[in-house]
Amino acid sequence: MKESQLAKKLKDISDHITESNLIETIYQLTKNYGKGKVNQGRYNTNVNFRLDYKNFQINLDDGKSEMGGGDLEVFYNEKLVLSLDRNLDQKKNTPSANGWGITTYFKGNWENELEKVQNELEKEKKEQNKKILMKKEEVPEEIIKEMKSRYDLN
């Protein structure tokens, strides 16, 4: 393969990942629905989350600082399909997108599945929030008993 052909293929990968908003989708999905935390330091912010859902395992370890740093890995059916490294952005023979160096990328059905996972998790969260809201609106049984003893509520 000629260097120009390799450069075009790597650019195509960068363009696809950028245009599909894949990184932002994975980042927000993992941060919103995964387990972990954000640590705000004086000079940096560390974002560490892990999402295990159906066939996906996503690990986010993003240390935003002047020194850079950060990794994002997506496993689908226990196979690494996407790996990103903030320290490798703009390195020769490493495609990049949105400030991340793309160290591993295998195009496949997992991208479509990821969209379905996002929709499912959003739906589950809405249902959970609805249940929490309904529970907040319910009056505890002991209060109802007391009120019935003092008022005709039938």
N, C-alpha and C positions, 0 to 999 in steps of 0.2 A: 504494500500500500504506500502510495506517495504521501509525503508530508502534507501537501495541499488537501488530499483526500481525507487524511486523518483530521486535519484542522476543521474541515467542513463538517465531518461527522460529529466532532466535539461541539462545534457551534450549534448544530442541529439539536443536540441534547440540551445545551444551555437554553436555546430559544424555546424548546418544548416545555421545559420545567418553568421557565419564566412566564410564558404566555398562559400556561394552565394554572398559574398561581398555586402550584403544588406545594411549595415550601410553606407559604403562608397558611394554606389549608391544614397541613400536617401540624405545623407549629401551634396554631390556635386550637385544633382538635385535641392535641395532647395536653396543652395547658388548661383547657376548659373542662376536659373530662377525665384526664389522667390523675394519678396520685403523685403528689410532690409539693413543692413550695417554691416561692420566689424569695430570695434573700437580697435585700437592698443594703449594700455597703456604702461606705463613704465615697469610694471611687469606682465601684463596680456594682453590677447587678448579676446575680446568679439565678438562673431559671433551671430547675431540675424537676422533671416530670417523667412518669412512665405510664403508658397506656397499654393495657392488655385487654383486647376485645376481639372476640371471635378468632379469626385467623391472623390477627395483627398483634404485633408487639412493637411499640414505638418508644424509643429512648431519646429524651431531650435533655441535654446538659449544655446549656448556653451561658457562658460567662462573658457578659458584655462589659468590656473595659477598654482602656486605651491600649492594652496589650492584645486585644482580640480574644480569641478562644471560643470554643463551642463545638459541640458535636450533635448531630441528629441522625438517628439510625431507624430505618423501617424494615422490620422483618415481616414477611408474609408467608404463611405456611412454613415457618421456621427457616426461611431462606432470606438472606440479606438482599433486599431489592433496591434500597436507596441508602446511601451514606453520605453525609455532608460534613464539612470541616471548615469553620470560619477562618482558620489560619492558612488555608490553601487557596483562598480567593485570588485570582489573577496569577496563578502559578502556571508556567508553561506546561502544555499537555495535560492540564487539568481543567475541564469545563467548569464554568462558574455561573451562578445565578443568585441574585438578591444578596450579595455579600457572602455567599457560601461557596466553597470549593466542592465540586461534586466528585467524590472519590469512588463511588459505586452507583451504578444506575442500570436497572434492567426494566425495560418497558414491558408492560403486561396487563393482564386483567385486574391486578391489584389496584390500579388507579381508579377503575370503575367501582370496585368493591369499597374503596376508601370513601367515595362519595355516598354510597349506600350506608356505610357505617356512620358517617357524619349525620345523615338524615335520621337514622335510628336513634342515635344518642341525643339529638336535639328533641326528638319526639318524646323519648323517655324522660328527659329533663323537664319538659313542659308538663307531662303527666305527674311527675313528682311534685313540681311546684303547685299544680292544681290541687293535689291531695293535701299538701301542707297548708294551703290557703283554706281548704274546706275544713281541715282539722282545727285551724285557728278560729274559724267561725263557729264551731260547735261549742255549746255551753256544757261545761262539766256536769255530770249526773247529780252530784251532791248539791250544786247550785239550783238545778232544776227542781229537785226534791224540796229544797227550802222554799223556793218561790211558789211551788204548788201548795205548800202548807199555808202560805200567806195570801195567795191570790187564786182566783178561779181562772186557770189557764186552759181549760178544756174547750 
